[in-house]
């Protein structure tokens, strides 16, 4: 029987074990970052956005806010760099803005590794992922495309690259992708200059 991230109980157990191990330090880091965001921009430090999840179901993704209030509901690659706050730039560079997504992993909306969840308005990406079977996966905090530096501006290439994750999945590969992300990989979805 081949490994299948869609049916794997081991993948879900890995996600839960990592959430439990990282939960307290991540919560403390989020509180510190939230205070800095509030001091820098005097706005709600948390950002909640509807995203497309497994089987096309919408869910609420939680992040630390890195952009100025009123930036709009656009993908990062369509956002100007001057929309990012000073603290937001640091959070994005260190990937600390992603820490609240541990909540999404805990409740089962996301996994640590999988395709990055798109916005409901990104219809071409949603259709491309459906045609390649990628929509059957839980979206991830990081994934194959992010480690390769692909952003959502190339939806078909992104879907094809994410589809390779399905056929080559293993717990070992998840660890490898997490390690590569922690070491600085995953520069997709960068805001424009």
Phi and psi in degrees as GROMACS dihedral restraints (atoms count N, CA, C in turn):
[ dihedral_restraints ]
;  ai    aj    ak    al  type     phi  dphi    fc
    3     4     5     6     1   -79.0    20    10
    4     5     6     7     1   154.7    20    10
    6     7     8     9     1   -67.2    20    10
    7     8     9    10     1   140.7    20    10
    9    10    11    12     1  -140.8    20    10
   10    11    12    13     1   111.8    20    10
   12    13    14    15     1   -65.4    20    10
   13    14    15    16     1   -20.6    20    10
   15    16    17    18     1   -73.1    20    10
   16    17    18    19     1   -35.2    20    10
   18    19    20    21     1  -105.9    20    10
   19    20    21    22     1    -1.8    20    10
   21    22    23    24     1   -75.0    20    10
   22    23    24    25     1   122.0    20    10
   24    25    26    27     1   -75.8    20    10
   25    26    27    28     1   -27.7    20    10
   27    28    29    30     1   -64.0    20    10
   28    29    30    31     1   -37.1    20    10
   30    31    32    33     1   -64.7    20    10
   31    32    33    34     1   -44.4    20    10
   33    34    35    36     1   -66.7    20    10
   34    35    36    37     1   -39.8    20    10
   36    37    38    39     1   -64.3    20    10
   37    38    39    40     1   -38.7    20    10
   39    40    41    42     1   -61.5    20    10
   40    41    42    43     1   -45.2    20    10
   42    43    44    45     1   -57.6    20    10
   43    44    45    46     1   -47.8    20    10
   45    46    47    48     1   -66.2    20    10
   46    47    48    49     1   -39.5    20    10
   48    49    50    51     1   -63.7    20    10
   49    50    51    52     1   -41.9    20    10
   51    52    53    54     1   -67.1    20    10
   52    53    54    55     1   -39.2    20    10
   54    55    56    57     1   -61.3    20    10
   55    56    57    58     1   -44.6    20    10
   57    58    59    60     1   -65.1    20    10
   58    59    60    61     1   -39.4    20    10
   60    61    62    63     1   -70.2    20    10
   61    62    63    64     1   -35.8    20    10
   63    64    65    66     1   -97.7    20    10
   64    65    66    67     1    -7.5    20    10
   66    67    68    69     1   -56.2    20    10
   67    68    69    70     1   -55.6    20    10
   69    70    71    72     1   -66.2    20    10
   70    71    72    73     1   -50.3    20    10
   72    73    74    75     1   -61.7    20    10
   73    74    75    76     1   -35.4    20    10
   75    76    77    78     1   -67.7    20    10
   76    77    78    79     1   -40.1    20    10
   78    79    80    81     1   -62.2    20    10
   79    80    81    82     1   -41.4    20    10
   81    82    83    84     1   -66.0    20    10
   82    83    84    85     1   -41.7    20    10
   84    85    86    87     1   -64.3    20    10
   85    86    87    88     1   -39.2    20    10
   87    88    89    90     1   -63.9    20    10
   88    89    90    91     1   -41.3    20    10
   90    91    92    93     1   -62.8    20    10
   91    92    93    94     1   -44.0    20    10
   93    94    95    96     1   -62.8    20    10
   94    95    96    97     1   -44.7    20    10
   96    97    98    99     1   -66.3    20    10
   97    98    99   100     1   -38.8    20    10
   99   100   101   102     1   -61.1    20    10
  100   101   102   103     1   -40.3    20    10
  102   103   104   105     1   -63.3    20    10
  103   104   105   106     1   -44.2    20    10
  105   106   107   108     1   -62.7    20    10
  106   107   108   109     1   -41.0    20    10
  108   109   110   111     1   -62.2    20    10
  109   110   111   112     1   -45.6    20    10
  111   112   113   114     1   -64.3    20    10
  112   113   114   115     1   -42.3    20    10
  114   115   116   117     1   -65.4    20    10
  115   116   117   118     1   -36.1    20    10
  117   118   119   120     1   -74.3    20    10
  118   119   120   121     1   -39.3    20    10
  120   121   122   123     1  -127.7    20    10
  121   122   123   124     1    -3.0    20    10
  123   124   125   126     1    51.1    20    10
  124   125   126   127     1    44.3    20    10
  126   127   128   129     1  -139.5    20    10
  127   128   129   130     1   167.7    20    10
  129   130   131   132     1   -53.9    20    10
  130   131   132   133     1   123.2    20    10
  132   133   134   135     1   -75.0    20    10
  133   134   135   136     1   -12.1    20    10
  135   136   137   138     1  -104.9    20    10
  136   137   138   139     1   144.7    20    10
  138   139   140   141     1  -123.0    20    10
  139   140   141   142     1   124.1    20    10
  141   142   143   144     1  -119.0    20    10
  142   143   144   145     1   130.3    20    10
  144   145   146   147     1  -141.3    20    10
  145   146   147   148     1   139.8    20    10
  147   148   149   150     1   -70.5    20    10
  148   149   150   151     1   133.6    20    10
  150   151   152   153     1  -133.8    20    10
  151   152   153   154     1   161.8    20    10
  153   154   155   156     1   -89.5    20    10
  154   155   156   157     1   123.3    20    10
  156   157   158   159     1  -107.3    20    10
  157   158   159   160     1  -157.6    20    10
  159   160   161   162     1   -57.1    20    10
  160   161   162   163     1   135.3    20    10
  162   163   164   165     1    57.5    20    10
  163   164   165   166     1    27.2    20    10
  165   166   167   168     1    77.8    20    10
  166   167   168   169     1     5.9    20    10
  168   169   170   171     1   -77.2    20    10
  169   170   171   172     1   139.3    20    10
  171   172   173   174     1   -81.9    20    10
  172   173   174   175     1   146.0    20    10
  174   175   176   177     1  -144.7    20    10
  175   176   177   178     1   166.9    20    10
  177   178   179   180     1   -98.7    20    10
  178   179   180   181     1   111.7    20    10
  180   181   182   183     1   -86.5    20    10
  181   182   183   184     1   136.2    20    10
  183   184   185   186     1  -112.5    20    10
  184   185   186   187     1   131.0    20    10
  186   187   188   189     1  -140.6    20    10
  187   188   189   190     1   166.0    20    10
  189   190   191   192     1   -79.0    20    10
  190   191   192   193     1   135.8    20    10
  192   193   194   195     1   -71.2    20    10
  193   194   195   196     1   127.9    20    10
  195   196   197   198     1  -116.5    20    10
  196   197   198   199     1   -12.2    20    10
  198   199   200   201     1  -110.5    20    10
  199   200   201   202     1   157.3    20    10
  201   202   203   204     1   -64.6    20    10
  202   203   204   205     1   148.6    20    10
  204   205   206   207     1   -58.7    20    10
  205   206   207   208     1   138.0    20    10
  207   208   209   210     1    89.8    20    10
  208   209   210   211     1     5.1    20    10
  210   211   212   213     1   -63.9    20    10
  211   212   213   214     1   -31.9    20    10
  213   214   215   216     1   105.2    20    10
  214   215   216   217     1   170.8    20    10
  216   217   218   219     1  -100.1    20    10
  217   218   219   220     1    73.9    20    10
  219   220   221   222     1  -125.2    20    10
  220   221   222   223     1   156.3    20    10
  222   223   224   225     1   -64.6    20    10
  223   224   225   226     1   154.5    20    10
  225   226   227   228     1   -57.3    20    10
  226   227   228   229     1   -38.5    20    10
  228   229   230   231     1   -68.9    20    10
  229   230   231   232     1   -10.2    20    10
  231   232   233   234     1  -104.5    20    10
  232   233   234   235     1     9.2    20    10
  234   235   236   237     1  -108.2    20    10
  235   236   237   238     1   139.4    20    10
  237   238   239   240     1   -76.7    20    10
  238   239   240   241     1   144.6    20    10
  240   241   242   243     1   -59.3    20    10
  241   242   243   244     1   -31.2    20    10
  243   244   245   246     1   -71.5    20    10
  244   245   246   247     1    -4.5    20    10
  246   247   248   249     1   -79.5    20    10
  247   248   249   250     1   -14.2    20    10
  249   250   251   252     1   -87.4    20    10
  250   251   252   253     1   132.8    20    10
  252   253   254   255     1   -74.2    20    10
  253   254   255   256     1   167.2    20    10
  255   256   257   258     1   -61.1    20    10
  256   257   258   259     1   -48.5    20    10
  258   259   260   261     1   -66.1    20    10
  259   260   261   262     1   -36.8    20    10
  261   262   263   264     1   -59.5    20    10
  262   263   264   265     1   -38.5    20    10
  264   265   266   267     1   -62.0    20    10
  265   266   267   268     1   -41.9    20    10
  267   268   269   270     1   -66.0    20    10
  268   269   270   271     1   -43.8    20    10
  270   271   272   273     1   -63.0    20    10
  271   272   273   274     1   -39.5    20    10
  273   274   275   276     1   -67.9    20    10
  274   275   276   277     1   -42.9    20    10
  276   277   278   279     1   -61.1    20    10
  277   278   279   280     1   -38.5    20    10
  279   280   281   282     1   -92.4    20    10
  280   281   282   283     1    -4.6    20    10
  282   283   284   285     1    66.8    20    10
  283   284   285   286     1    14.5    20    10
  285   286   287   288     1   -67.9    20    10
  286   287   288   289     1   -21.1    20    10
  288   289   290   291     1   -64.3    20    10
  289   290   291   292     1   -17.8    20    10
  291   292   293   294     1   -84.7    20    10
  292   293   294   295     1   -13.4    20    10
  294   295   296   297     1   -55.0    20    10
  295   296   297   298     1   -39.7    20    10
  297   298   299   300     1   -61.4    20    10
  298   299   300   301     1   -15.8    20    10
  300   301   302   303     1   -68.7    20    10
  301   302   303   304     1   -10.2    20    10
  303   304   305   306     1   -58.7    20    10
  304   305   306   307     1   -31.5    20    10
  306   307   308   309     1   -62.6    20    10
  307   308   309   310     1   -44.5    20    10
  309   310   311   312     1   -62.4    20    10
  310   311   312   313     1   -35.2    20    10
  312   313   314   315     1   -68.7    20    10
  313   314   315   316     1   -45.3    20    10
  315   316   317   318     1   -57.3    20    10
  316   317   318   319     1   -43.8    20    10
  318   319   320   321     1   -85.6    20    10
  319   320   321   322     1    -0.7    20    10
  321   322   323   324     1    92.2    20    10
  322   323   324   325     1     5.5    20    10
  324   325   326   327     1   -73.8    20    10
  325   326   327   328     1   -28.8    20    10
  327   328   329   330     1  -136.0    20    10
  328   329   330   331     1   171.3    20    10
  330   331   332   333     1  -124.4    20    10
  331   332   333   334     1   167.3    20    10
  333   334   335   336     1   -66.2    20    10
  334   335   336   337     1   -39.8    20    10
  336   337   338   339     1  -123.3    20    10
  337   338   339   340     1   131.6    20    10
  339   340   341   342     1   167.7    20    10
  340   341   342   343     1  -175.2    20    10
  342   343   344   345     1   -70.9    20    10
  343   344   345   346     1   139.9    20    10
  345   346   347   348     1   -62.8    20    10
  346   347   348   349     1   135.1    20    10
  348   349   350   351     1   -71.5    20    10
  349   350   351   352     1   132.2    20    10
  351   352   353   354     1   -86.3    20    10
  352   353   354   355     1   171.7    20    10
  354   355   356   357     1   -84.4    20    10
  355   356   357   358     1   152.5    20    10
  357   358   359   360     1   -58.4    20    10
  358   359   360   361     1   -27.2    20    10
  360   361   362   363     1   -75.8    20    10
  361   362   363   364     1   -12.6    20    10
  363   364   365   366     1   -87.7    20    10
  364   365   366   367     1    69.4    20    10
  366   367   368   369     1   -65.0    20    10
  367   368   369   370     1   -37.6    20    10
  369   370   371   372     1   -63.8    20    10
  370   371   372   373     1   -42.3    20    10
  372   373   374   375     1   -63.6    20    10
  373   374   375   376     1   -45.1    20    10
  375   376   377   378     1   -60.9    20    10
  376   377   378   379     1   -44.5    20    10
  378   379   380   381     1   -65.3    20    10
  379   380   381   382     1   -42.0    20    10
  381   382   383   384     1   -63.2    20    10
  382   383   384   385     1   -42.1    20    10
  384   385   386   387     1   -65.5    20    10
  385   386   387   388     1   -38.4    20    10
  387   388   389   390     1   -63.9    20    10
  388   389   390   391     1   -43.3    20    10
  390   391   392   393     1   -66.6    20    10
  391   392   393   394     1   -24.2    20    10
  393   394   395   396     1  -101.1    20    10
  394   395   396   397     1     4.0    20    10
  396   397   398   399     1    78.3    20    10
  397   398   399   400     1     6.2    20    10
  399   400   401   402     1   -71.2    20    10
  400   401   402   403     1   -25.6    20    10
  402   403   404   405     1   -65.4    20    10
  403   404   405   406     1   -14.3    20    10
  405   406   407   408     1   -78.1    20    10
  406   407   408   409     1   -11.3    20    10
  408   409   410   411     1   -88.8    20    10
  409   410   411   412     1   150.1    20    10
  411   412   413   414     1   -68.4    20    10
  412   413   414   415     1   135.9    20    10
  414   415   416   417     1   -65.0    20    10
  415   416   417   418     1   158.9    20    10
  417   418   419   420     1  -121.7    20    10
  418   419   420   421     1   161.5    20    10
  420   421   422   423     1   -69.7    20    10
  421   422   423   424     1   -35.8    20    10
  423   424   425   426     1  -138.3    20    10
  424   425   426   427     1   168.8    20    10
  426   427   428   429     1  -168.0    20    10
  427   428   429   430     1  -175.9    20    10
  429   430   431   432     1   -58.2    20    10
  430   431   432   433     1   -48.6    20    10
  432   433   434   435     1   -63.9    20    10
  433   434   435   436     1   -39.2    20    10
  435   436   437   438     1   -66.1    20    10
  436   437   438   439     1   -42.1    20    10
  438   439   440   441     1   -65.0    20    10
  439   440   441   442     1   -30.5    20    10
  441   442   443   444     1   -83.6    20    10
  442   443   444   445     1    -2.0    20    10
  444   445   446   447     1    82.2    20    10
  445   446   447   448     1    15.1    20    10
  447   448   449   450     1   -82.3    20    10
  448   449   450   451     1   140.2    20    10
  450   451   452   453     1  -112.2    20    10
  451   452   453   454     1  -177.3    20    10
  453   454   455   456     1   -82.5    20    10
  454   455   456   457     1     8.6    20    10
  456   457   458   459     1   -78.4    20    10
  457   458   459   460     1   -11.7    20    10
  459   460   461   462     1  -121.4    20    10
  460   461   462   463     1    75.1    20    10
  462   463   464   465     1   -59.3    20    10
  463   464   465   466     1   -40.5    20    10
  465   466   467   468     1   -69.0    20    10
  466   467   468   469     1   -45.3    20    10
  468   469   470   471     1   -61.2    20    10
  469   470   471   472     1   -41.7    20    10
  471   472   473   474     1   -60.4    20    10
  472   473   474   475     1   -46.4    20    10
  474   475   476   477     1   -64.2    20    10
  475   476   477   478     1   -42.3    20    10
  477   478   479   480     1   -63.6    20    10
  478   479   480   481     1   -42.0    20    10
  480   481   482   483     1   -66.3    20    10
  481   482   483   484     1   -44.4    20    10
  483   484   485   486     1   -62.6    20    10
  484   485   486   487     1   -31.9    20    10
  486   487   488   489     1   -64.9    20    10
  487   488   489   490     1   -27.3    20    10
  489   490   491   492     1   -64.6    20    10
  490   491   492   493     1   -24.6    20    10
  492   493   494   495     1   -63.5    20    10
  493   494   495   496     1   -37.7    20    10
  495   496   497   498     1   -64.1    20    10
  496   497   498   499     1   -46.7    20    10
  498   499   500   501     1   -77.9    20    10
  499   500   501   502     1   -18.8    20    10
  501   502   503   504     1  -118.1    20    10
  502   503   504   505     1    24.6    20    10
  504   505   506   507     1   -75.0    20    10
  505   506   507   508     1   144.0    20    10
  507   508   509   510     1  -161.5    20    10
  508   509   510   511     1   160.0    20    10
  510   511   512   513     1   -60.8    20    10
  511   512   513   514     1   -38.1    20    10
  513   514   515   516     1   -60.9    20    10
  514   515   516   517     1   -41.5    20    10
  516   517   518   519     1   -66.4    20    10
  517   518   519   520     1   -38.2    20    10
  519   520   521   522     1   -58.5    20    10
  520   521   522   523     1   -46.0    20    10
  522   523   524   525     1   -59.9    20    10
  523   524   525   526     1   -41.4    20    10
  525   526   527   528     1   -62.4    20    10
  526   527   528   529     1   -44.8    20    10
  528   529   530   531     1   -65.9    20    10
  529   530   531   532     1   -38.3    20    10
  531   532   533   534     1   -64.5    20    10
  532   533   534   535     1   -42.4    20    10
  534   535   536   537     1   -64.8    20    10
  535   536   537   538     1   -44.4    20    10
  537   538   539   540     1   -62.1    20    10
  538   539   540   541     1   -37.2    20    10
  540   541   542   543     1   -66.4    20    10
  541   542   543   544     1   -46.0    20    10
  543   544   545   546     1   -62.9    20    10
  544   545   546   547     1   -28.6    20    10
  546   547   548   549     1   -87.7    20    10
  547   548   549   550     1     7.8    20    10
  549   550   551   552     1   113.8    20    10
  550   551   552   553     1    -3.2    20    10
  552   553   554   555     1   -73.5    20    10
  553   554   555   556     1   171.7    20    10
  555   556   557   558     1    89.1    20    10
  556   557   558   559     1    49.0    20    10
  558   559   560   561     1   -97.2    20    10
  559   560   561   562     1    16.0    20    10
  561   562   563   564     1   -66.9    20    10
  562   563   564   565     1   167.1    20    10
  564   565   566   567     1    63.9    20    10
  565   566   567   568     1    32.6    20    10
  567   568   569   570     1   -75.2    20    10
  568   569   570   571     1   143.0    20    10
  570   571   572   573     1   -71.2    20    10
  571   572   573   574     1   153.3    20    10
  573   574   575   576     1   -73.1    20    10
  574   575   576   577     1   156.3    20    10
